[in-house]
Every structure is written in structure tokens, then in C-alpha cells.
């Protein structure tokens, strides 16, 4: 609320943080003085009301001071808070009604950021990623993109978290245009505020042009022995011309976009570190060089693992072959799939699965904007098609051009749209190729002239800020494109791995995709798409959206997250030879299906009746590739095995549901056929080893849909009996989230009451399979 103050009164001080009462924005306009008062909850409102009433009752005509006169005398009135009351900038600069969307800086009391962002998102306001937030004592500054009406609506709702509102002033150009001495000062200040990691933490292993280890923001997290090169004579330093490439990648992989951290005063705890293997030569290879980058990539990973075989690592590569499309398997993409699946394991050993983060590739520069404006005409490049890799595309929130260039240049993409650097898989064959990219991160923006006859790349105000290879004197540089996006994705993967060291690489990949959300422009495109086929096509443009780390690590109070890590035997050869009991004979069949009893609070869901709910399911596993020519025509020939999921129908009993998954299940079983409430549906699933879909319906309908099946489909382990892999076990990660944003109850608490009885997954004919389900 806003307090109108007596113009002649002294300053007001009724702030009582221990009672949930805080003061902020003070204003003075002619004869009007105001102060914004924040009441945390009902108890704070009751406390203030009681004090006002004590003062009112104690007033008397004889003029003696009533109780609390020092607090209450300066107050003339209590008023609803208007945007101008809380505006911290010059009033003449407050955007007017109808001025369109702009970037606002929301100054939030610490501890209320979740409340503020929840309201903002519900109102359709785009919230910037946390790398762009700034932290100061008691407050965080959150950049959001919206209209004046939307921001005023946040105040009208009455949430207590907003302290003040101003413009978002995190222009990267300001930082990269500073003198070398000024940059060094900012870098040293930030380095001093970081709690650096020890040796026994996850690492992002960069396969790139090398890294300048001497940079103050890199050196404490990159040991000398972890700076390597495929060819020893190349040495480990960053050889890329200009600002470098591996060094800016390293800065983003460690810290994210430096724009926010450099501008605040907060301390940071870094829980992962770096490794670098230079696998690109200092002298570029000729275009006809027959270098086998599949073998080179495998050798680079082996080099890092030889040094620290026990370390958990995320492998990160932003290198692609711009001479080869990524719409079919190659030696390089198959090698990445082998790295992820751990085919190099010795006989009898558990395959060492690995998470590989790979860029989808960049759209090259062209001064004719019409040639590059349509990102769907620019296919992802080899090896982005690797099934097991988490392939990264780019989006952008950066649309504010440096004032010196305004009027001449205009941003190519609007806030929340796909970055104009990012390629897609829109024109790959839908029936045989995986969906790429799966997720997108900030990649910066391009600028174009009014006549669209000139295009500007790497404009500092439209880029991210990272570490320059020059170190001191060239400490901060603008960085952009899908390389920047890929480095940020690797950072998030390492943060999840640090928080949950028992999570498999498949699980980390699943959580990142599961935590992704479409931006407002993406939602608009999906909303305008006509049916599952059209929606599925949009995944090939921007994947499942942009992930959010807090969402990946924990569910909000009105969400329910279930996670399972499990082994499964996809195929079987049940016939046993009479002559040799150890020999299997006869036909090869499908093996096991896993059935999960979902611990829905059935009675609660039934009481919610027609309240809309969303059920999101993500299934992640790694396949062994078989990249012969025939696999280009049939995904079943490329994968060692395949898995799918299906949800019990509304009127289906458990027995009826499970009877659909028999020894002939294959691709003909379930998967959502006749179930139109999925975003994409089973027919959108072809290639790939990660599957994600969302079911939307009513709470009462979901109440009876309380069982989930994971079942195998065809792969070469079954199709090629001579390889004798038909008895092998595979593993997968499963994430299930139930969201009921419109419900006013805490689903998590209700689920917790039923979890003890229902937590274990029922596995058909395989009771000894270890399964971990978390809530």
C-alpha cells in the first residue's frame, strides 16, 4: 500500500521486518509526499491495523499525545499503490499506457522472487533467465519484458514482494566498452566474491580451441593438468583469433552470462569446474582434409578420462561441420552416440554412460537479410543429429540496441523468439530423425538496417558477456550464437550433477528437457498450430523450450515430480535347449514392460473436478548406434533398443491396460493412440532416445489414469541375433510432473500422504529391478 505523508511531517519510520512490514520507494511531487509500505502477510496487516486503531482510540481534544503518535502523526492516508508510487526513475521516463512492451527491472525483497516471478508469468510477462538477475543486500533485481498495464496488474494483485520498479539497465555494451583497467577491476572484484570449487566436483569438459587458463575467472577452476590437447605440440592455450572461442566458452560454462554477476555485490558458490581438451588444430585443416572427427572426439574424451577416471563430467562441444547436413547418421554423430552409451566398456563392466552437450550449428553471416530470415530453411549440421547428445539451439531476450546505434540498426528477433543464429531440424525427415534441438538457451541477437541490406553480427548490446582470451587488459568480451547457448547448457547440466551426484547422465538430460518451457512467442506459435502434426513440427524449430535450473531441481508447491532410474530387459529368447540349459534357442521376443502406480491423491483430484491439470512425461535413455546405410530409412535399424511410454485410459482397468503390452507389443502398442489430449502424440515419435510429451485434461479424468507403462520397441539387439545382445539389460530415466496451477491446494502435501503405500513401481515379470522414485 502507499502512505500519503503530511508535507510538514518528519521522515516516517515504521519498518518492522520481524513483523513483515517494510518501507521502500519514497516520493515527493509538489505538495505530495508518499512512502510505499509492504505488508508480508495477513499477520503483518493485522499488526498494522491494531497499531492504527490504538492511535485512533487514544486521540483526545485536550491535545495530549496519543499512543504511537511518533509513528502515526506523519500519515495522512492509506492508498492503493500505483506504478508511479513505486517507480525509482525520473517520472517523465515512466512508460505510458499503450507504449508496448519494454524491459523493466523489478526490485524484489529477498525471499519473494518466486512469488514475483509466478505472478509475472501468470500475467504473460516474460521473465529473463537468472543469469541476468542482480543481487544486492535484501533485494534481487529481476529483468522482465512486458507492458505498463501488465506491471500495474502485478501491483493490483497485492503481492508483497515488489520493493521498487525501474528500467532493466544490464546493457552488455557498457561492460565490454570499459577500459582494460576498469574491466580488470570488475573481474577481480567478482573473482574475490566467488567461493571456488575443490577437485572432487563435476567438470564441464570443453572440446574446443583451448582455454586461456590465466584468466582470473577461470584459473581457480581449471587445474594445469586438466588443460590438454589431442596433439601435445598444440599446447592447451586458446589459439582462436581475436577474442578467442574456447575461453569465452569456458567463462559461460562456469559462470553463465557475466552481465548480471559483474554488476551486483553478491557472493557465489561454484560447485563445478572445468576441463579443456583442444581438439581443433591451431592451423585450420583444408576443406578436403579427411580428418575423422568421430575418432578425434572419442580420443579427446579418453584423454580427459585417463587423467581423472573417477570424475563426473559433462562433455561440451560447439563444433559442427558446416559442409554437411545433420539429417542422417555419420561417423561423427555415431561416435558421439557411442561415447554417451559407453560402448568402450570392457566385457562384464557397466558401460560408462556420459552426457554429451552438442550445438546444432549456426546460420552464417549474410548481408541480405532475406537469405537468413527464415531459420527453418537452415538445417542443423553434423554431428547435431546424434541421438544420445543433448543438442542445443538458441533463443534471445536481447532486443535493446546501444543508443549510439538506435535508428540505424534494429533487432532481427523479438524477445523470446528463436535467435537468428540458430539452426533447426525443420526440414529433416520427420519419420527417421530425432527432434533437434531439444532445448534452447540465450544465443544473442543480430541487427539489421531498415532496408534489410546490411546485417550486423556480434553487436555487444545484443550479445552475452564472457571471459576474453587476453586475460588482463582484455578480460571481458561479447560472445554469441549457439556456442554461447551450448556452454550455458553444459553449465546447467553440471549444476544439476553437483546437486544430485547420484543422478545418471540420462537423468540429468531428462531433467533439463523436462524443466524447459516455451516463451510467450513460442506459446503463440504452438497455440496457432492446427493439431498434433503442426505442433510436432514446431519442436524441430525450438525444441521443448528454455530450461530453468530451479524448476529442474525441485517442484513448486502446486507441482508433483516423480523420478525413476531403472534397468529394463527389452528383449528375450525364452526357449532353452534340451541339450544345453545355458543355450537359448527359438524366436526372440520382447522382454519386460515396467508398470508404475502413480501416487495420485485420487480423492483430491476428484474434488477438483473440472480444474485443468497438466501431466508431463519425459523418458531418456542411451542407445548403441548401428549407422549402416539402412538405418537412414528405419530408426529401428540404428538403435540397439527403443522405449516408449503410455498412460492408462480413463475407463481402463489395470488388467486391461497391461494386457495391451504383451509379447507382441512392439510399435503397435499403446503410446497414446486414441488419446487426443497429448501435445504431440505417439505418431510424432520416431528417431531419438529422448521422448517428452504433455497430457492436458481435467483433474477428475486424471484421477483414474493412475498407471504408467514403459515398454520396449524394436531395435537391432533383437533384429540381429548373431550379435547375441538379446539378453542385455538397458537403463532409462523417467520424470513425471503433475501441474495444477489453477488449484488453490498444495498437491505435494496430499501426495506425500499416499506415497508410502504407493511409492514402489510395479515391474511385470522383473521384481528385482532397482527402481528409484522420488517426490
Buried (B, 14 or more C-beta within 10 A) or exposed (E): BBBBBEEEEEEBEBEBEEBBBBBBBBBEEEEEBBBBBBBBEEEBBEBBEEBBEEBEEBEEEEEEEBBBEEBBBBBBEEEEBBBBBBBBEEEEEBBEEEEEBBBBBBBBBEEBBEBBBBBBBEBEBBBBBBBBBBBEEBBBBBBBBBBBEBBBBBBEEEBBBBBBBBBBBBBBBBBBBBEEEEBBEBBBEBBEEBEEBEEEBBBBBBBBBBBBBBBBBBBBBBBEEBBBBBEEEBEBBBBBEEBBBBBBBBBBBBBBBBBBBBBBEBEBEBBBBBBBBBBBBBEEEEEEEEEEBBEBBBBBBEBBBEBBEEBBBBBBBBBBBEEBBBBBBBBBBBBBBBBBBBBBEEEEEEBBBBBBBBBBBBBEEEEEBEEBBEBBEBBBBBBBBBBBBBBBBBBBBBBBBBEEBEEEBBBBBBBBBBBBBBBBBBBBEBEBBBBBBBBBBBBBBBBBBEEBEBBBBBBBBBBBBBBBBBBBEBBBBBBBBBBBBBBBBBBBBBBBBBBBEEBBBBBBBBBBBBBBEBBBBBBEBBEEBEEBEEBBBBBBBBBBBBBBBEBBBEBBEBBBBBBBBBBBBBBBBEEEEEEEEEEBEEEBBBBBBBBBBBBBBBEBBBBBEEBBBBBBBBBBBBBBBBBEEEBBEBBBBBBBBBBBBBBBBEEBEEEEBBEBBEEEBBEEBBBBEEBEBBBBBBBBBBBBBBBBBBBBBBBBBBBBBBBBBBBBBBBBBBBBBEBEBBBBEBBBBBBBBBBBBEBEBEBBEBBBEBBEEBBEBBBBEBEEBEBBBEB
